[in-house]
Amino acid sequence: MNNAQVEKSKSLLGDAAVEMLLKCHTDALWTLENLGVGCKQPEMQQAFKKLEAEGLAAVYEDRIFVMGDLVENCLKTTPGVNDFFVPMSSFFIGGTAPYVYNDEKGEGGMFPTTEDAARIARIAEKSDPVGGMGRGIKLKDEVEQMTLMAENCSKPLYFAVTSDKALARAVEIYEQRKNIMIVFCLTRPPLEVNENFSEYFVKVVQAGLPTFISAMPMAGISAPYCYNGVLSMTHAEVLFGICAAQLLNPGVSCVHAGFPTIADPSIEYNPNYGLVSHNYLNLLMTHLNLMLDLPSFQSAGTTHEENLTDRAYEDAKMGQALCMKYGFHMIRHPFAFLRYLIDFSFEKLEKSIEIAKTVTPEDAPEVEEVAYDERGMESLRHTGLGMYMEDSLTTANLGKIFVH
C-alpha cells in the first residue's frame, strides 16, 4: 500500500470514498477466494495448481480460486507506478473503433484505412496534450497497424497481439523502444477467462512485454448496481490477470486497466459513457490502483452522442476536467469517440485535443460524495455469477445513483 497516495486520495476524494475503495479491495479478494475465475488455459491452470499444497490457490472443474495471500504476494512483484514508463496525467488516443465517422457528411460507418491509422499516429506525435496512443481504429492486419503506429509516433503505444507473427513484431518494437504495452481483455463477465485471448496472454507475459489487463463488468448486468459493487468485480478480474502474469513471469510489468461500466436502464441497459458517474467511477478505480501502487489505465471523456453535437464536446470537457480535478495516471477514450466507441471522428479528435489544452479542474461538475454500500456485498454473495438486472439492489438503486 502506498500510504502517501492514500493520504492524497483522501484529500481529493474524501475519507468515506477512500474507506470504500479499500473495502473494494477486500471484497475483490473475497470474490477471488469464493467465486474464483473460470479458466481452461493449461499453462495458467498449472501455474496456480503448483500453489495448491501451500493453500494459496485451488483449481477445481476449470475454475481457479485465488487466495488473498497469493494476491498480496503477486502485487509485491509487480513493478509500481514510479517504475513505469508513462508519467502521471497522460491522456491517450485509445480504444478500437470498427468504423470512422465521416465528418463532412455527419454520419458514421466508414471502414478504416491504413492512412487513417497513420494519420492518428501523426496527430498523436505532434499534439502536446496526447501522452500516447492505442489503435483508435482496427485494421485487419494487426502487424501492419502496430508498424504504422511505431513508425509515426514515438510516444508510448499499446496494441493487441493475437498471432505469432504479431508477437514477433511486438518483441522487435519493444527491443527498439521499450515504451509499448500489449492490451488484453483477459476476462469476460462474469469472472471467466476469455479463451480466445488466453494463449497469447501467456505468450506475451512469458516474452516479458508490459501487459495492459482490461476488464469490463457492467453494474446492473454482470456486477452489483452500486459504486463499490462494480468496482470490486472489476478489480477482482484484473487482479486475477495480474496474478497469472506474475506467476508466469515474476516482475513483468502489468497495467491495471479495469474499466468499470454502468448499464443505463433508460437505453435498454446499454452502457452510457457520457454520464458524469461513468467518469467518476473510473477515477475511483484509478485511485484504488494508485493506492496499491499499480500503473493504472481507465476510461473518461467520451460521450453517448451519436454525432458531433455540442453535447459531445461538453462531455469531452466534462470528463477531462474531472480527470484534472481528481488526478489520474493514464486515460483512454478522451478525444475521438462517439456513442458506444463505435465511430472514430478525426474532427472530434482534434477539437477535443484543443479542449485539453485549456481545461482546468474548475471546469469539472460537482459529484456527490460516495460511501460504501453494504448492500453491494450482499448482492454479490446472493447473485454471484448470475445476472444482476433483477437483483434487489439494482431495482432499489435505479434513478438514485449513476444518473445524469
N, C-alpha and C positions, 0 to 999 in steps of 0.2 A: 504494500500500500504506500502510495506517495502522499505522505502526511501534509506536505506543503500544498499540494494540489487539493487535498481535502479542505484545507482552510480557505483556499482561493475559491473553490466551488461554493463553500458556504457563503462567502461574501457576495457571490454573483447570483446564486440561486435561492439562498436561504437555508437555515438549518433543517427545516422539515423536508425539503426536497433532497438534500444530501442524505439524511437519515433514510428516506425512501430508497434512494439509489443503492445504499449499502445493503439494505434488506433485499433489494432485487438480486444482488449477487448471491446472497444466502439462498434465496428462492430458486435461483438458477442451479445452484449446487444440489438442492433437493430434487429438482427436476431430473438432472442427470443421474442421480443415485436411484431414484424411484421409478421414473418412466423410461429412462435410457433413450438410446438413439438406434433406430433400425439401420443395419449396415451389413451388406453381403460381401463387401470387398475383402478378399482374403488377407492381403498384407496388413490392412488396417485392423481386421479382426485379430490377427496373430499378434500384432503389437500390443494390443490390450490384453489378450489372453495370457501373455507371458507374466502379467502382473496379478493374475488371479490368486496365486499362492500367497502373495503379500496382502491380500484383501483390498487392493487398490482399484480393481475392476472386475467385472464379470461379463462373460459372453454366453448368452442363452437364446437359442432359437433365433439366430441372426439379429439379436438385439444386444447392444453394448451398454452396460451400466457402469458409469464412471463415478468413483468416489471423490468426495471433496478434497481429500488429502492429495490425490493424484492431480487434480486441477491446480491446486496451490503449488505443487512441485513443478508442474509444467509452466506456470506463469513465471517462476523464478528463472527458467532457462530461456524465456522469450525476450529478445532484445527490447529495451524500453524506448520511450519517445526520444530521448536525447541521443540514442544510438541510431536513429532512423534518418534517412537522407532527405525527407521532406520536412521543411520547417513548419512551425505553427502558423495558423491563419492562412492556409493555402486553398484557394478556390480552384477547382479543376473543371475543364471541359470533359464531362464524363457521361456515362450511360451508353446505351447501344440502341439507337432508334432504327427500326426497319425501313423507315421512309424519310425523305427530305421534303420539307414544306416549300411549295412554290410561292415565294414572297410576292411576286408580281401578280399572280392570279388569285392569291389568297386562298389556296387550297393545298391540302397535303396529298400524300400518296405517291410521290415520285420515287423511283428506285435510286439508291445512292450509287455514285460512280467513284472510280479511283481519283478523279480530280477533286471530288468532294472531300475525300479523305485527306488528300494532300493540302487542300485549302484550309481545313480545320487545323491541321498541324502548323501551317504557316501563321494563321491568326493567333494560335496559342504562343508561338515563338515570339511574336512581336508585341504582345499585349501584356503590360506590366501587371494588371490585376489577376492574370491567369498564372497559377502556380505550377500547373502541369496538365496532363490530358489523358483521358481514356479514349476509346474509339469514337464516341459520339454517334457514329453510324456503323452499320455492319456490312462489310463486303463478304462475298462468298469465299474469297481466298484469304484466310487469316494471316498467312505468311506474307503475302503482298501487303496487307494492311499494316502489320507491325513494321515492315520495312519502310513503308511510306512515312509512318509516324516517326521512326528513328532518324530518317534522312532529313526531315523537315522541322523537327522540334528537338532541341537539346534539353528541354525541361523534363522533370520526372514523368514517366509514362506508365500506364497499365493497360494490359490487353489479355485476351484469353489464349489458352493453349489446349487444343483438343486432338492433336495428332503428333506423331513422332517427328514429322518434318517441322511442325511449328515449334516443338520443344527444342529441336536442334538450333533453329534460328533464334529463339529466345535466349538460349545459352550463349550464342555468339554475341548478341547485342549486349547481354549482361556483362560479358567479359570485356567489352569495349567501353562501357559507360557506367555500369553498376546501379543506375537510378531507375530501375524498372520494377514493376510488380506484376504478378500473374493473378488474374481475377478468377475466383471460383465461387459460384453459389453452390456450396458443397451440399447443403441440406435443402429439403423441400418440406413444407409443413404437412403434418405435424411431426417433427422430430424423426425424420427419415433422411438418410443419405441419398442424394441424387446419384444413382449408379451410372448415369450417362457420363458423369464427370469424375467419378471416384478414382478410376485407373490413372488418369492424368494428374489428378491432385497428388497421388502418391509419387508419380514420376517427377513432378515439378519440385516437390518438397525434397525428395532424395537428391535432386540436382542442386539443391541449395539456393534456389531462386526465391526472393522475397514473395510471400504469398498473401494475397488480399482475399480474406474469407468473408463472404457476404451471407446474409440470411434475412428472410423477409416474412416473418409471421405477421398476420393481419388481425388486429384487435376486432373481435366480433365475428371472426370466421375461424381462425386457427389459433387464437390466443384470447385470454380474458379481456373484456372490454373495460379496461382502466389503464392508467399510465403504467403502474408497476406490473400489471399482468402481462402486457405485451412486451415491455422491456425485459422482464425475466425470461420469457420464452425466447426472445431474440438472442439474449445473452447466452442462454444455455446452448443454443445451436452453434453459435460462434465459438464458445468455449470448447465444445466437442471438437471442432475443427482444429483449434489451436493445440489441444492435447494430442490429437492424432499426428499433427505436424511435428510436435516436439518429441514424440515417441519414435517417429520415423527418422528424424534428423535433429537431435537436440541442438538448440541455438539458432535454428533457421528463423529468419525474420518473418513475423506474422502481423498482419494488419487486421484489427477488429473492425469489420465493415458491416456490422449489424445495421439493418435498415428497417426499423420498426414502422409498421404501416397501419393505417386506420381504414376499416370498412365503413363507408358512408351509407347509411340506410336510405338517404334521400336520393341516391343514384344507384339503387338496386345492389347495395353492398359492394360497389366497386371502390377502389382507393381514390381519395381526393387529396392530391398532393398540394393543393392550394390553400389548405387550412392552416391557420396560424398554429393550431395544435400539432399538425404534422411536422412543421419546422421545429417547434419547441420539443416535441417528443424525441426527435433525432438529436437535438442538442443535449438533452438529458442523457441519451445513450453515450454521447461523446464524453460527458463529464464522468460517467461511471468508468469508462475506459481509461481516461486520463488519470483518475484516482488510482487505478490498478497499474498505471504506467505502461499502457498498451498504445501503440500507434493506432489512430482512430480515423475512420473514414465514413461519414454519414451523408444524408441527403437533405438539401434545403434549397429554397429559392425558385422552385418550379411552380407550376400553375395547373389549374383544372380547365383553363380556357383552351378551346379547340383552334382558335385563330388569334391573330396578332391584335388583340384588343388593348385598351388602356389598362384593363384589369390584369392582363398578362404581365405587363411591365410593373404594375403596382405590386403584384405578387413577387416578382423577382426582387424588387427593392425591399419589400417586407422581409423576405427570407434572408437576404444578405444582411439587412440591418440587425435582425435577431442574432445572426452569427457574430456580428461585430460587438453586440451588446454582451452576449454571454460567453463568447470565446469558443474557439474550435481548433481542430488540427487540420483535417482535410475534409472538403465538402465537394460532392459531385452533384450534378444537375442544376447549378445555379444560373445558367445562362441561356441555353438554346432550345429547351424542350417545350412542347405543348402537351395537351391532355394525354395522360397515361404514358408519357415518354415515347409516344409512337412516331411523332414527326419532329425532325430537327430543322430549325429555322436559322438560316445564316443572318437574316436581318435581326432576329431576336438575340442571337449570339452577340453581335457587335453592339447593339443598343444596351444589352444587359452588362456587357463589359464596361461601357461608358457609365452606366449607373454605379457600378462597383468602384469607380474612381472617386466618387463623391459621397457615397452613402456613409452614414455615421450611426453610432449606437442610438442617438436621439431620434432617428427615423423609425425605430422599432416600435411596434404596438405594445401596449401593456398586456401581460399574460397573467392569468390567475395563478396564485401560488398553489403548488400541488403538494400533496402529502400522501403517505402510504395508505392504501385502501385495503383493509384486511380481507375484504370480500374477493380480491383478486386471487389470493392463495386458496381460498375456499373454492373458488371457481375452478382453479387448476386441479385441485385434488378431486373434485367431483367429476369434471368433464374429461380431464386428462388428454388423451389422444383423439378425442371426439371433436365435433364441430360446435362452435360457440354461438351460433345465431339465435338459438332458442334458450341459451343459458340464462339463468335468472339475473345475473349481473348485467348481461347485455341489455335485457329489457328494462332493468332498473336505471341504467345509465344513459339510455338513448335520450338525446336532447339536453343532457345535463353536462356531459363532457364531450370533448372533441367536436365542438360546434364552431360555426363561423364567428 
